[in-house]
């Protein structure tokens, strides 16, 4: 816990004063399975983009934000052409 | 200073206090025996005596949520509830104190289902005692009126910013008419001018009630612990100023005939009023008993309680609620807790009484005290807690 602020140094009332702080919290570390996409076979139908609860998969730019993807697997389940595989994370 | 002496039950008295504090937003859902607080406030607004936004919400969960939003936007917010309503608010209680919003809420205490019963005991407010709110238990309509005004002044102090719950026995206090001195709106507002910070402000945007991980949760909670620790002193000052301004003050607790007492009866709210009579009668029999009535229950003013009670050998605590599965009642535990680090402490006896609105009479209190005294004189150990008056 070194380098973190003390209770005296944080704003009272559980508030954040700078916008966009969620981007800095890397919730992707919670992931057990990683969606791996075969972008060559992807039809860009955008269903994964629509269903992703965290907004972390972007077919148009062939990109997955692994810093924030929690590995729920909804994209793989919804993909109509089955080009997304859930691969176990190994530390 | 312009004052009026009106016959008011505690529910109306606190409504007058909220009106005179010029509350901006009132959000509430009717529940017996609380309803006529907000009915009266609705009347004040309809008659043009109070300029406030009245939000008739669909549940108590929404009532406190609306007050949380209003308070964060800089409004002086008021609500009232009891029993199932307070239970339904439970998660929002933590949000209000966690976001450090100076809301004042009145609770006309009523037991909790099941069985369903509209009468009084402190089961509702005691079940909410760990939510980070200030809890003040009053024992008259006048004290209820005064405590709402003191409550806003206390809650809105820059170093406090904690919501305040003013608790009193449903029906026994909420519906019983008493003479109450009511001050002009101008005088009340001069004593307790509005000091609600506008946390939600488009010019300085913030996110309130943020997501937090284990690395910061504890620190946010500790901020509340620290602020609560300042409440006893702050309330002492507010109460003293109130006394200088309006001529009435209460302190953090009431001591009745304690100066020359040998034994102590400790209880809160309406039962404490009956206990005063019981104590007068016991004294006629030569038993030197005094009353200790905590007014500020949470945060517990531990140093003050210890200083007062450590002089005595026997303290009889009457609880008006049950801590199910525990070895005694909530008031007993709070008092016992202040002796945690003391090698010598009084002997404590604990009685649970007045559950579900059952009367606690003068004779009941005398009888509880006598049983306690008997155990003390015979130097025998007593059951940790006696469920007084339950039929066998």
Interface residues (C-beta under 8 A of the other chain):
Chain A: X1 X4 X5 X6 X7 X10 X11 X12 X13 X14 X15 X16 X17 X19 X21 X22 X25
Chain B: X98 X99 X100 X101 X161 X199 X204 X205 X206 X207 X208 X209 X210 X211 X212 X213 X215 X216 X218 X219 X220 X222 X223 X226 X227
